Amino acid sequence: MNYRVMGCAILVLISIQNRVQAQSDTSHYLYDGDGFVYAKPKNFSFITSLPPQTFSKGAKQTFQRKSVIALSVITGSTLLLIPLDQSINDGIFRLSQRINLDPERRYKTLIGFDVGNMEVNVYEVPQNLNTFFYSIGEGSTSILICTGLYLHGKIKQDYKSLHVSSQLLQALLAVGITTQFVKRISGRESPFVATTSGGRWQPFTNPVVYQSKVPSYDAFPSGHLATMMATTTILTLNYPDKKWIQPVGFSLIGLVGLAMVNNGVHWASDYPLALGVGYLFGKVTFSMNRWVRGELKK
């Protein structure tokens, strides 16, 4: 996940906690016979809930008996794809050449500045279609949705919008921490710097070495797809009446996944675990923050 985007997100969402003033402490909604209740967001809950609740609930749900099938599918599909990764990447690259889809990541900086010898690009515009799809998964899309919901909740005094905005940031933080942790354990090369077919795996790489050449160690799993899956899951669960959210979200996930294989950022086997992590934290975060008929949904 883009750390610059995450930093902006934290600054935006912190403002949720102390500025909201409404006529009551809850917002009520009715859907399909159920009464949904969203309480006033607690101060900094999207941060304070991470260590004691989000991760513990995520771990508990992961290792429940009902999760065996999902874990088996994630593990099986990952193991199945690993030996096919190089062939898949080569095939997609050849296809992109035939249809003139430029795989290179090309941006034009519209807003930027220099800090000493470092260039800080605040806003970049994609210069080709593949880069456009790739940029959708970088985190800015989720943050824009998050910010839009916050502004709507602030203006309309709507706790649901504020809660969903806070949920998104809570899930994105959990996803970011988890994927970065696993990346440092797995140490897999990205395709565009791969020194062997399918990329080398160098588990538990020294942190200093890792930071000196991140693309050589951070392919598995994909933080982009994990972020998108968490966002799609939270929006789908909170807005069950918006039937278009899930198909649009899944379509964008597919396009971003193809774009990242095409530009050499990821292998296909980087995706199953990423999707599982995103769904897990999306569902866990939702269950921690929405109330049904006055009872906290466990």
Summary of the structure (lengths in Angstrom):
residues: 298
radius of gyration: 20.0
end to end distance: 28.6
largest distance: 61.7
contacts: 977
relative contact order: 0.17
helix: 63%
strand: 12%
